[in-house]
């Protein structure tokens, strides 16, 4: 499986994402600059964390108009797995690939620490390696991770089982403790915690590796022809 790590001006978790895929997962991966006009040849798209365009206007608001985002939308429509982490999640929200919006953390402070998440839905292409209800430890690092949506959207998220991860001890005030959601189609995941920073025990834990393993397993089941 071949992954693209999208790099925007101000991205700072692209190297972590690249390391997770190449060195821990053992899959193909390339950095792709924000002005790239084609994502042909890539099986999965990763939008890393950081401060794209300095977080001017709003987090993800400018990155959403980068040339590469037209290709990300096409990839999403084609059913390819799209993962947006932290700033990547914010960009997916701004692009309309996921519902809702991000607000400043309730504390109005930047938060950087490991947090415990509950796996609310292990039947997605991003979570099959986890057990339903499993508690995992993944670090967060954000100032604007307070997820919000209107009541109608929240009802839909629950009805469609689109809430994949929730916080056990909500660090930022997110509605319903939401830490990660998928689109209705099930191939676009946005989450504020950083699974790419939890792929090796040397980093403090490896609970994030299962997320990437889930993507590869789901892709192979759908695309690899068995003799």
N, C-alpha and C positions, 0 to 999 in steps of 0.2 A: 504494500500500500504506500502511496506517495502523498505526503502532506505539504501544504504551502503555509509558511508562517508569514502573515502579512505584516510589513514593517511601515509604520507611519512616522513622520517627524515627531519625536517625543516618545516613541515606544521605548520601554526599558526592560520588558520581560521577554523580549523576543529570543534572547540567547537561552534563557531558562527553558522556554518552550522547545527550542531546537534541540537542546540537550536531552530533554525528556523523551523526544521522539527518536533521535538517532542513537544515543548512548544507553538509554534505559529500555526503550521499546524495541530497538533494533530495526526500525523501518526507515524508508527513504524520506528525506525532508529537504526543503530549500527555503531560503529567505526570498520573499517577493516584495518588491518596493511598491509603495502606494500608488504610483502613476502607471503601473502595469495595466495593459489593456486586454490581457487574456489569461485565463487560468486553466486553459486546456492542458490535459495531461496530469492534473492533480486530482486525487481521489477524495481528499479531505482538506478543509480550510480552517486555519487557526488564527484567531484575532487575539493577540497578546495584550497584557496589561501595560500601563504606562500613563503618559500624559500627552496624548496625541494633540499636536498643534498647541501645546501649552495649556490645554483645557480652556482656551479662550471661548467666550460666549457661554457655552455649557460643555460639560464633558461629552466628547464624541460628536458634538454638533458640526464641527468643520470636517473631521475625518469622514463623516457620513457622505460627503460630496466628493471624496477622492475618486479618481478614475476606476480604481480597482473594485470599488464597491458595487459598480454595475455588474461586474463579473461575479462578485460574491452573491448578489441577488440571483443571478442566473444559476449559479451552482446550487443555491438553496432550492430554487424552483425545480431543478433537475433531481433533487432528492439526495444530494451529496451531504455528508455530515459537516456541519459548521459549528465550531466551538468558539465562543467569545468569553474571555476571562477578564474580569475587572473592567478596565477601560474598553476591552473588546465587547463586553456585555453592554456597556453604555453606548457603544457605537451601533450595536445590533438594535437597541431600543430606538435610537435616533433614526435609523434606517427603516424602521417599521417592520423589521423581520421578527421582532418580539414585541408583545404588548406591554404598556406601562412606561414608567419614567423613573429617573433617579433624583433623589434630593440629598442635601447635605446630611451627614451623620447627625443623629439627634444631639450628640454631645458637642457638635461643631468642631470636633477635633479629628485629626488623622489617627486611624487605628491600625496597628501593625502587631499581630499576635496570632498564635494558633487558636482555632476555634473548633468546637465539636459540631458536626452536622449529622442530621438524621436523613437516611435515604428513604424518601417518601414514595418513590416509584423506581423500582429496579427492572422495569419492563421497557426501557428505552435503549436505543443503540449506544447510549453513553453510560449506562448503569447496570448492564446485565451481569457484570462480574461481582457486584455487591449483593448482599442479602437484603430482602425487604425489611425496613426498619433498622438496619445496621447503623451503628454510630461510628463515624470516622472523624479523624483529626486533619484539618486542612488550614493553612494560614491565610489570614486576610491582610490586606494592606491598601487602605483606601480612605478618602475623605468624603466621598460622595457615593455611598453604597446603600443608602436608605431607599429601598424599593417601594414604589407606590403605584397603584392603579385604582381606577374607579370601581364601584361596587359591581357593576355589570361585568367588567373584565374579570374581577376576582371570582365571581360565580362561574364564569366560563373556564377559568384556570382549574378550579376544583372539579367541575363536572367532567372535563376532558383529561383529568389526571396529569396536568401539565406542570405541576409543582414537583420538581425532582429532588431538591434538597432544601431542608429548613435548618435554621440555627437552633441549637439546644439552649443556648443562652444568648439571645439576640444582642449583638454588639453595636448595632447602628440604628435601630428603630424600624427596620423593614416591616412592612405590612405582613401580618400573619407569619412572621419569622422567616419570610421567604429568602433563600440564599441562591436558588437557581431554578430556572424554568425552561421549558421547551416550547416550540411552536406547535400548532395543532397537528401539523404533518409529522412531527416527531424527529426531524433531522437537524434542527437548529437549537442549540443549548447555550444559554447565557448564565453565568454564575459569577458572583463577586469573589469568593475564595479562590485561591491559586493552587489547583491540583499539580501544576508543573513544578511547584516548589516542594512537593511531597511525594517524590518518586524514588527515594532512596533513604535507607535508615541513617546514612551519614548526614542527611539533610534534616534529620529529626523525625522522620517518619516516611512511610511509603504508601499511605492510603490513597494518594492521588493517582498512583500508577494504574490501579484497576479501571479508572475512567478511560484512560487511553487504550488499555487492553480491551475494554468493552467495544470501543469504536472499531478496532481492527477485527475483532471477532465477528461483529455484526457485518462489517464490509465483506469479509471473506465468505461468510455464509450466503451473502446475496450475490457475490460476483465471481467467486472462484469455482470453476467447474471441476467436479470430482470425477475421477475415472471410475 
